[in-house]
Amino acid sequence: MIGKLIIITAPSGAGKTSITHYLLKKFPKLAFSVSAATREARGKEKNGVDYYFMSIEEFRHKIKEDLFAEWEMVYEGKYYGTLRSELQRIWNEGKVPMLDIDVHGAVHVQQQYQHNSLSLFIEPPSVDELKKRLESRGTETPETIATRLNKATYELTFKKHFNHSIVNDDLEKACIETEKIVKEFLAS
């Protein structure tokens, strides 16, 4: 059984994860789709809760077996993807998967599930503001910030591919705007 799904995407630091958490609290029918990743767990991240952490070899094997709805090498040697089995698990629970994924992955998922998906692009107010947000995290080096900003500038060119684009210049307003869009989609 394939049901509805919601895709949230944005350049790194634009606020998609904060908006995703807000929506998950507002709508009990939504369930977070746990992505697979080849990176190490950070801080208190747990396997199967935050990500399905796996080796590069295991990830590549799953690619060959066509077990991903989407996957990308987001950064050199760092793969991320959405397992088809994860979407099916959520649909089997009678819920709507919410995917918090990178821009290219979001385009791929939307193409596969265009008749039953809602895609939301969270846009930073500016690249300068995005830089401030990334710097304030305290987890990035100047090199990784530069890489992320270059990637973000490129990703912003994709916003027209999504159903809605929400500018996150004020998180509370962006959450409320997104909530209205999701409410309409779930009611349809």
N, C-alpha and C positions, 0 to 999 in steps of 0.2 A: 504494500500500500504506500502510495506517495501522497503526502499532504502538502500543506502550505509551508513556506519557509521564508525567513527574513534574513537578508544579507546587509550587514553594516560594514562599510569600508571607509578608509581615510588614510592620508599620509600619517606616518608615525608622529605622535604627539598632538594630533588634532582633536583628540578627546573621544574617540570611538569607544574605548573600553569603559570610560566613565558613563557614557550614554547607554551602552549595553547593560551595565549593572543597574542603572536607573530603570530601564525598561523591564528587566527581569523581575525587579521588585514590584513594579506596577501591574504586570500581567502574569498571573500564575500559569496561564496556558503556554507561555514561552519556556523553552528549555535551552540552556547554553550548549552549543555544539562544541565539544572539546576537540581542538585541532591536534594533529600529530606534528612533532617537531624533532629535529636532530640536535638541537642545542641542549646544553646542560640546564638542569633546573636552577632557578634563581631563588635565593632566600627561602621562603616557606612554601614554594610551589610543590604540588603533589602530582605524581603520575596518575593519570586517569581523571583528575579533577581540573587542573589548570591546562595541562597538555598530556598527550600520550607521548612520552619521551622514548625515542628509539635510536638505534644506531643508524648510520648512513646506509650500511649494507641492508638492514631490515627495511628501511624506507624505500630503497631502490628496488628491493624484491616486491614490495607492495605496488610500486609503480608498474613493474612488469606484469603483475597479476591483474592490473586495472582495478585496484581496490579503492582508488581515490576519486572523489567527485571533482577535485581540483588539487593541484600541488604546484609549488614553485620553489626554486632555489632563490630565496628572498635576498640573501647575502651570500657571498662566496662560502660554499661548504655548509650552509645552513638551510635545510629544507623544512618547509611547512606545508601541511595539507589537510584536507577534510576527507575523512574516511566515509565511504558510502555506508558502511555498517553503523557509523555514528548517527547519521541522518535517520536510517531505518530504525535504530534503537529508540530514538525520540518519537518518531511517528508511531511506533508500536505502543508507546506509552500514551498515545492520544494527544500529544503536545506538538507545538510548532517549534522547529529548530531555529535558533538565532545564531547566525554565523558572524563572528567578529574576525574578519580576515583581510589580507592585503588586497590591493586594488586589482592586480592581474587575476588572482584567484577568484575575486568577486565577479569579474567579467565572465570567467569560465563557468562558474556556478549559475549565474544568471542566464547564460546561453542555454545550458542544459535544462533548467527549470523555469523558463521564461513565462509559462502560463500559470504557475502557482507560486511565484516568488515576488517579494517586495525588496527592492534594492535601494539602500540609502547611502549617500556619499556625505561624510562629515568633512566640512571644509574649514581650515583655519582662517582667521580673519586676514592674515598675511603671512608671507614666508618669514619676515622678521619676527613676528609673534611666535611662530612655530619654533624658531631658533631659541627664543627666550624660554619657551616651555621645555624644550629638550635640555637646555643648559641647567634649568632649575631642578631637573630630576636628580642631577648629581651622579648619574650612572654611566654617562657617556664621555668619551674622550673627544678632544677637538676634531680628530680624524673621523670618528664615527658620526659626530654631529654633521660634519661637512658631507659625508656620504649620504646620511639620511635627508639632508636638505636638498641635495642634488636629485635624489630619488623623489622627494616630495614635489619638487617643481615639475618633474616629468609626470608624476601621478595626477597632479591637478588638471592636466590636459584631458583626463579620462572622465571627468565629472559628468559630462553630457551623456555618458553611456548608462547612467543609473536613473531609476524612477524619480528620485528626489535628491536634491542637494541642500544641505542645511549648513549655514555658516555658524560656526561655534565661536562667536565673539563674547558670548555670555553663556556659561554652561547651563544655568537654570532655564533660560529662554530656549536654548537648543534642545534641552530635554523635553520641555513642554511641547515644542513644535513637533519633535519626533514622536512623542506619545500620541498626539492627535492623528498623525499619519498612520501609525501602527494600529490604533484603535479602529480606524476606517477599514484598513486592510483585513483585520481579524473579523470584522462584522460582515464583510462582503461574501 
